[in-house]
């Protein structure tokens, strides 16, 4: 319905109401003609004023409705733009995730190839003892250099498995974050971690756990006893792990500002567990 038609209907309604008032109003019997004319003029003026006021209210309402419609159209446009932006972010995230997966696979393949190459070099080549003797400055120096070469060969023969490197890298990422009871249990990503939350985060990087775990369940996790590379020590109230000879423990935060320390602690009262094969 158009605005003009709406105004006309309201005006006719007001006129009808005013006419009813006019008809219902009794003119005094002794009033003269001028009094009647004046009374009619006043009622007509009141009727025009009522019609004008009603028309003004209708126009005001129409302008408010138009503003509301424009605001709604703007909000819809903004919502559509935000939805389009969200779709672009999802696409970028998917591409980044796929690229990260490819890079992780490449890193694992490269690490495996490096392991094979170093082990082959160790098996096929022995330290050149002649060059050691020639360069040695005395018998003591000779023994030290020979022992040093032996340690290097033994070290190269024990290449760190890729999973251990991933666990250590993830642990490094949160090693300096503060302690918070329950931290890391609402999800792997957090700003502070407790003992089991931080270890769950590190193990998840290598796919060894799929969700955060408390220290109690770790008492029966994996395989029994210490591992070659990773050992979990857990009881009902606390846990820590040892990776490649380094202890990863929230209690170490008090000493050096990081969870890593080379200082061991008593393991009495803890159950030792390790990931299969590690």
Phi, psi and omega in degrees: 000132182286161180297317181299317181295322180296319178297319181296316180298316180296322180294317179296322178297315180295321179297319180297319180295318180294321179298321178296322178295319181298314182293326183281345183275124181274127176276134180304142185296328184269007182288143178273181184296318181297320179297320179294318180297315180298318179297318178296319180297318179296319179293323178295319178296319178297322179295317179297320179296319179296318179297316180297318179297318179296319179297320178297318179296321179295317179297318179299316179297321180295318179295319177298320178296320179296318178297318179297320179294320178295318178298319179297318179297320179295317179296321178296320179296317179296320179296319178296320179295318178296321178296319177296320177297320178297320178296321178295319179297319178299318179295317178297319180297318179298316179296319180295320179296316179296320180293320178297320178299317178296319181294320178297319178295319177297318180296319179295318179295319180294321179296318178296319178295319178297319179300314180297318181296316182292320178295321178295319179296324179291318181290324187268345182230139179246158179303139181282092185292333179296314180295328178294316181295318182296320184274352183288143178251072181104167185293321180297315179297323179298313179298319180296317181290322178296318178295322179297316178296323178296317179295321178298316180297318179294322179295317179295332180285344180247072181285136181292129176299150181304322182298324180293320178298321178294320178297316181293321179297317179293320178297322177299324184296333183240008187300328183263000180288152184290163176277138175212122180299124183088355180295134180087002181260343173282345182170157183298325182276120181205173180258351178205152187221149169267188187298306182288329178295319180290321179290322175300318179300314182294316181292328181295332181297332178259009180073021182276338171224154182251350178205156180300141180234150174276170184295326181302306179300334179292343180293340177240015183276151174065220180244156185287148173091171179292151177259172179289321183244321186232130175229130178258128174247117187223146166222189186292339185243345183203163175201157172209170178224157177241123181236115179058034179089357179254136178269129177250107192209134180296333180293340179287346179301328183290337184269309186233008178082009177217158180282346180275139174203148176270355179276125178276168179227160179301141181254008177297135182088359178250148174264128180270126177224161179210155177293144179303129178083352181241000000 
